[in-house]
Amino acid sequence: MAKNKSLIEMGSRIRAIRESHGLSQEEMAMKAGLDRAYYGRVERGEANVASLNLLKIAETLSVEVGDFFPGHRD
């Protein structure tokens, strides 16, 4: 199955924000209450992440969910 360009971009945005907080994928997944392998798939754009999981990730990173989406402007 081909990766979706928007999911890849969203995952890259999530990764960049996580890295700016100095968190490893494992630390991030644990803090958000998500499986580390699943979280890794989200960052790689391989998972069509559920809204509730996006909310968990955003809350953990102290950002708005909209910050993850392509085309979002500050």
C-alpha positions as CSV (number, residue, x, y, z in Angstrom):
1,M,0.0,0.0,0.0
2,A,1.4,3.4,-1.0
3,K,1.8,6.0,1.7
4,N,-0.4,9.1,1.6
5,K,1.5,12.3,1.0
6,S,-0.6,14.2,3.6
7,L,0.0,11.5,6.3
8,I,3.7,11.6,5.6
9,E,3.8,15.4,5.9
10,M,1.7,15.3,9.1
11,G,4.0,12.6,10.6
12,S,7.1,14.8,9.7
13,R,5.5,17.8,11.5
14,I,4.8,15.6,14.6
15,R,8.3,14.3,14.5
16,A,9.8,17.8,14.3
17,I,7.7,19.1,17.2
18,R,8.6,16.0,19.3
19,E,12.3,16.5,18.6
20,S,12.1,20.1,19.5
21,H,10.8,19.0,22.9
22,G,13.8,16.7,23.3
23,L,11.7,13.5,23.4
24,S,12.6,10.1,21.9
25,Q,9.8,8.2,20.2
26,E,9.7,5.8,23.1
27,E,9.3,8.6,25.7
28,M,6.7,10.4,23.5
29,A,4.6,7.2,23.1
30,M,4.8,6.4,26.8
31,K,3.7,10.0,27.8
32,A,0.8,9.9,25.2
33,G,-0.3,6.4,26.3
34,L,0.3,5.0,22.8
35,D,2.2,1.9,21.7
36,R,5.7,2.8,20.5
37,A,5.5,0.9,17.3
38,Y,2.2,2.5,16.4
39,Y,3.6,5.9,17.3
40,G,6.5,5.3,15.0
41,R,4.1,4.4,12.1
42,V,2.3,7.7,12.7
43,E,5.5,9.7,12.3
44,R,6.4,7.8,9.2
45,G,3.0,8.4,7.7
46,E,2.1,4.7,7.7
47,A,-0.9,5.0,10.0
48,N,-4.1,6.8,9.4
49,V,-4.2,8.1,13.0
50,A,-7.5,8.3,14.8
51,S,-8.7,11.7,16.1
52,L,-8.4,10.7,19.7
53,N,-4.8,9.7,19.2
54,L,-4.0,13.0,17.5
55,L,-5.6,14.7,20.5
56,K,-3.3,12.7,22.9
57,I,-0.2,13.6,20.8
58,A,-1.1,17.3,20.7
59,E,-1.8,17.4,24.4
60,T,1.4,15.7,25.2
61,L,3.4,18.2,23.0
62,S,1.3,21.2,24.3
63,V,0.3,22.2,20.7
64,E,-3.0,22.4,18.8
65,V,-4.0,19.5,16.6
66,G,-4.1,21.9,13.6
67,D,-0.3,22.3,13.9
68,F,0.1,18.8,12.5
69,F,-1.8,19.3,9.3
70,P,-0.3,20.3,5.9
71,G,-1.2,23.8,5.0
72,H,-1.6,25.0,8.6
73,R,-0.3,28.5,9.0
74,D,0.6,30.2,12.3
